[in-house]
Amino acid sequence: MADELTGFFAAAESEFAWLVTDYGFHEVSRDHKYGTLRLLYGSIAWATTKTFVEVNLEVPSPRLDVQFGALTGGKLPSIFDIARRYHLSGLVVVRAHDEKWAAKLEQIGGLRKRQIVRGLRDTANALRELGDDILRGDHTVFKELGALGEWQISQYRSKYLSP
């Protein structure tokens, strides 16, 4: 698993390098967690003075979760602060109106290096295509993304939590 994690960080740095060169982001965190002999996740985040982008590799699914949002007090919001973290999949739904593309971006199919690199490339390209305003510090779309998130939660509750 250490090889997958090393490969993930190297590929994330490469595929998201444009955040640094084009938008002035800098790396603010890099984290990983192992369970009993097994990788649970890897995470790398970049930020400007206003905005963050975080890429998470989640195992055993495996899936990529790209999140972004405004910094809170100059720091990334807590991972539990779902009201201040937005997902790339939501941006794809709001901007491209394409739920299939949104779902496909998260699923990488495996932990081989080429699968991780392809997933990172696809998510980086989607963020670049759909998030220029966000990366420049314009957070106007967050209201729409928040409404989508609330709607998704209400759908989940009605499906799984209603008697």
N, C-alpha and C positions, 0 to 999 in steps of 0.2 A: 504493500500500500504506500510505502514511502516514495516509491518511484512515481506513482500516480499523483501524489501530492506535489512533488517537485515539478513534475510535468505540468500540473495545473497552474502553479504559480508562474512558471516560465512562460507558458502559453498565454495566460491572462495579461502579464506584463506586455507581451508582444502584441496581442490582438487589441488591447485597450491603450496602447502607447499614444494614440492620437488624442486621448483625453489630456495628456500632459503637453504635447506639442501644440495642439490646436486651441485648447481651452484653458491652459494654465493650471490644471489639476496637479496634485502631488499625492503620493501614497501616504495614507494616514494610519492604516492598520493592515495586519496580516495575521491570521489566526488559523489554527487547526485543532481538531479534537479527535482523539483516538478512543475507542471503546476497547474491549478485550480483544487485542490483536487485530483490530479492524478500524479503519478510518471512518469517522462519522461525518465529518465535514471539513472543508477548507474554505477560507474566506479572505478576500483582499478588497480593500476600499481605498478610494481616492477622493479628494475634496478640494474645493476652492474655498474662498471665504464665506460663500453662501450655500453651496450645493455639494452633495456627496453622491457617489456612485459606488455600490458594493456588489461584488460578484461572489456568489456562494455556490460551491459544489457540494451537493447533498448526497449522501450515500445511506442506504444501499439502493435507492431508487433506480439508478442515479439520475440526478437532474441538476440543471443550472438555474439559479434564481438570481436575477439581476434586479437590484433595488436601487432607488434613488430618492432624494428628497432634500429638504432644506436642513441645514445644520441647526441644532438647538443649543444655544449658548456656546456656539463655536465648536460643538462636538456632534458626532453622529448620534441620532436618537437611539434609545434603547431598542434592542431587537424585538422587544415586546410592545413597542409603541407603534401599533399598526395604523394609527391615525396620521403619523408623520413619515411613514415609509410607503413608497409606491413601487409597484412591480412593473417590469418591462411588459409583461403579458397584458396588464391593464392599459398601458400606453398603446399597445398594438390594437387592442379592442377599440379604444376611444378614437385613435387617429386613423387607423387603417380599416376599422370595422371588420376585422378578420379574426374570429375566434379560433379557427383551425391553425392559423399561423401562430397565434399566441400560445396555444397548447403545444405546438410542435417545437417552439423555441426552447421550452423548458426540458423536454425529453431528449437526452443525448444518446440513449440506447446502450451505454456501457462505459467502462472506465479505461478502455484502451486509449493510448495517446491520440490517435487520429480522431476518435470520437469526442474526446475532450476539446481538442483543437477546433474541430468543425463546429462544435456547440458554442465555443467562445467566439469564433469568427462570426457565426450567424447572429448571436446576441449583440456583439459589438456593432455589426453592420446595422441591425435594426435600431439600436439606440442612436447611432449616428444619423440614420435616415429620419427618425421620428422625433428626436429629442433635442435638436439644435437650440431651441429657445430655452429649454430647461438648463442645458449645459452652460448657456450664457447668463444664467441667473434669473430668467423670467419664469416664475412659478405659477403663472395664471392657470395653467391646465390642472394644477393640483386639486382645485375645487371639483372639477369634473371627475378626476380619478378617485377622489374621496367618495363622491356620490356613487360611482361604479362599485367601489369596495363595499359600501353600505348595502347596496342592492344585492351583491353577491352573498354577503353574510345573511341577509334576510331570506334569500332563496335557500341557503343551506339550512337555516333554522326551520323554515317551513317544510322542508323535505325530510329532515332527520330528527327534529326535536318536537314536532307537533304530534299530539296524541292521535 
